[in-house]
Amino acid sequence: MSFHFYNLHFTPTPATLVIGLIALAAVGVLCVLSWKRSPHPKRTALLEGLRFVCTLFVVLLLWKPEWLTILHPETKPRIAILWDASRSMETLDAEMPDILSPQRGVVSRAQWTRAALDSPLWDSLEDGGKNELVDRSFGEPPADPAAAALAGTDLSSPIEDLLENETNLRAAVLLSDGDYNTGQPPVVAAQKMLQRGVPLFTIPVGSKKRLPDLDLLAVTAPAYGIVGENVQIPFTIRSSLEREVRTIVRLKDDAGREKTKEIVLPPGETTYDAILWRLEKEGASTLELSVPVADGERIEANNSRKFTLSGRPESIKVLVIETLPRWEYRYLRNALSRDPGVELSCLLFHPQLGRGDGPDYIQEFPSKPEDLSKYDVIFLGDVGVAPDQLTKDQCELLRGLVENQASGIVFMPGPQGNQFTLLDSALGDLVPVIYDEETKGGLHDPVASPLTLTGEGRGSLLTMLADSEESNPDVWRSLPGFHWHAPVLKSKGGTEVLAVHANRRGRFGPVPLIVTKSAGNGKVLFMGIDSAWRWRRGVEDKYHYRFWGQVARWMSYQRNMAAGQRVRLYFTPERPVPGDTVTFNANAFDKNGAPLQEGDVYVDATAPDGTKERVVLEKNDTAWGAYSGRLRISLPGEWQLKASIDEAGAEPVETKLLAQGAELEQTGQPARPDVLQEMARIARGRTISPEQLPELIKEITALPEPRPIENRVALWSHWAAVALVVLLLAIFWTGRKLNGAF
C-alpha cells in the first residue's frame, strides 16, 4: 500500500495505517476535551495543537515517508567498458580467439584485452547514434617503483565510480582476470548495479590454471654473518609444473664467486630449503640466488632474487662455568681460547682445589647485572645450586641475561648430577629436556654409540660440520661415539631436537641429546654428552672447534645485530615484507655500564623514499634496561635504523633493515573467473566467453532504454527526523510546565 503528496511518498502496511488513523482520532478527541476544560483556553489550544502535531509527525514516520526525486537523462544511453590494467594482466596465458585475430596463439592478458577493445564488433552499438561507448581502465600501477610494490587491484571502486558519474547507463562490460587484493568485495558493487537496474556483463581474461613456472618466492638471508664462517640462507621455491624437476640453485656474489646446490622440486608444491655461503670479506655484498629456466616454463622473470649480506668480524664474549675439569671442559676451553673471534672467561669451582686460576680465569661469579651483561654466551657444565657453586640469586641473573639481553646459555650436564639442583632455581624452566630422576648420574655404555641427526639437525647451521648439507650426515656418522650421556626422558614442548642417541630408546622414543629452544629474547642449547672432544681423533680440531665455534656464533647472533657502547638493538623479523610489523628490542646502559633505569630510548627509522619516523621504545618491567617497540614496514628496500638514548653524549648505534619487495600484484597467478561470474549473476548480467562476443553485442542492443534515476531519501530513518521529534516533545513538555505555573 502506498500513496504520495507531490515528492513525498508513503508506504504503510495495512496494520500501521489503521493504527495511525486510530491514534490520530483518539489524540484529536483528547486534545479537544482538554481545551474545553482548561481555564486558559488560548494557551491550552496552542499546547494541544502542538500535542496533535507531535502525534501526527510520529504517525507519518510510522508510515515510512521518503522524499523521491527523479532525474531524467539528458544524454544518449551510454555503455561503459571497464578494463583491467593491473600488473597481473601481464601474465602470458590468454589464448587469442579467431574472432579477435586470425593469428591464434598465447598472448598476455593485457594484449588480449587490447585486441578485444580494438575489435570492430563494438561499432554496431553506436550505429545510428543509439548509444555512446565509453571505456575506462583501472588498476594501473603507479610510476614510482616503491608505490607500485604496494599497489593492488580493486574491482569494486571502478564500478562504484561509474555509477556515481553516469546518469544514463544502459549496461557495463568488465574485462578482467578477476584477481583482486584491495578494496571491498566485488559483490558489493554488483549489488549497487542491481539496485540501479544496470546489467553487468563480465569477460574473464586468462587461464584459471597456473602457468607452468618455477617461482623463487623468497630469500630470507640473515642481516649479517661472521667473516670466515658459513651463513645459512633459506629460500622458498614454488613449482607449478606437472612433473618433478631436478635443478640447481646457484648463489653468486658481485665478485663472481659462486656456490651451487642440487635440489628436487616436486610437481605443484612449494619447497623450503637453504644453501650455505662462506663470507670471505667485511662489508656489504650483493648476492643473487637463482634457478635455471626449466623446460616448459613460461615465466623467466621470477627465477632469481638479489639481496644484500654484510660480513663483519666479531668478538664474542663467552663465560664457561664448571666444577671438575673433565676432558670435555679442557678441550672446550682450548677450542674457545684459540678462536680469534671469542673472548673467553672461565669460572672453575673445583671441589678440592678451590677456584681455578690462570689465563682466562675469573675468581668470582659476576655479582652485578652490568658485569654479567657483557657475556654473549654462558656454558654451564656439571654445576648446580650448592654452597661452593651457584646460588639461586645467580641463577636468577643468568635467566635475566638470557631472556632480557638475548644472550645464549648452553647446558652441559655431567656425571655428578649437579644439574638436578638447577631445576628448583630460576634456570629450571630454561632446561629444554625432562631428566630421569632415577639415574641422576647418567648412563654409561660399554660400547661407544654415535649421534644420529634428526630432520631438523641435518639442515641446521648449528650441526653443520660438512661444507654441504648433502655430505653432513656422512660426517656425523663417521664421528667417534660416546660412552656416557645425560639421563634424559624426553624433550619439552616448543623445543627443537637436532640429534638423538643412535642405539638407545626410552619410553618416549629415541633419547634426545642435542636440543635447542628459545627463551625470551635469547637461546638455549642442551648438550647431553661429554665426549665431543673425541671428535678430534684423526682430524685434530677440524670438527670439534668448528662445532663449538658455530654454537657460540649462533647463540650470540641476534644479540650482536647492532651493538654499541650504550645501546644494543635487535629486531624480528630480519627480512620483513611491506605490511609486516617489525618488533624492536633494545638494551640500554648508563654511563657506568649498568642497565638504564631512567631515560628514553628511541629508534629513528628512515624509509627507502627518505621519509623518517621515530619509534619511542617502552621500558619493560625488568631491571635489565630492556626496551621494546614496533614499526610497520610500508615500503620495500633498505631502511636505515638509528637507536639512541635521550641523553647528552650518548652515541647512537646504527644498522640497516632490508625489506623484501613482495608485491601485491604478481604475474603468473591463475585467473579467477568465478569472481566475475558471481558479479554478473548478482547484477542480472552474464559471463561472456570470447566466442560469444557477437552475442553480447546483440544482447546489449536489445536492452531497454535506461530508466530514470530515482533518488530516495528515507525520512523515517533520517537523523533529522529523530531530532525534530525530540525538539517538538521538549517544547511541548516545557509549555506544559509553564502553563501549569500561570
Secondary structure, 3 states (H helix, E strand, C coil): CCEEECCEEECCCHHHHHHHHHHHHHHHHHHHHHHHHCCCHHHHHHHHHHHHHHHHHHHHHHCCCEEEEEECCCCCCEEEEEEECCHHHHCEEEECCCCCCCCCCEEEHHHHHHHHHCCHHHHHHHHHHCCEEEEEEECCCCCCHHHHHHCCCCCHHHHHHHHHHCCCEEEEEEEECCCCCCCCCHHHHHHHHHHHCCCEEEEECCCCCCCCCEEEEEECCCCEEECCCEEEEEEEEEECCCCCEEEEEEEEECCCCEEEEEEEECCCCEEEEEEEEECCCCEEEEEEEECCCCCCCCCCCCCEEEEEEEEECCCEEEEEEECCCCHHHHHHHHHHHHCCCEEEEEEEEECCCEECCCCCECCCCCCCHHHHCCCCEEEECCCCECCCCECHHHHHHHHHHHHHHCCEEEECCCCCCHHHHHHHCCCHHHCCEEECCCCCCCEEEEEEECEEECHHHHHCCCCCCCCCCCCHHHHHHHCCCEEEECCEEEECCCCEEEEEEEEEEECCEEEEEEEEEEECCEEEEEECECCHHHHHCCCCCHHHHHHHHHHHHHHHCHHHCEECCCEEEEEECCCCCCCCEEEEEEEEECCCCCECCCCCEEEEEECCCCCEEEEEEEECCCCCCEEEEEEECCCCEEEEEEEEECCCCCCCEEEEEEECCCCCCCCCCCCCHHHHHHHHHHCCCCECCHHHHHHHHHHHHCCCCCCCEEEEEEHHHCHHHHHHHHHHHHHHHHHHHHHHHC
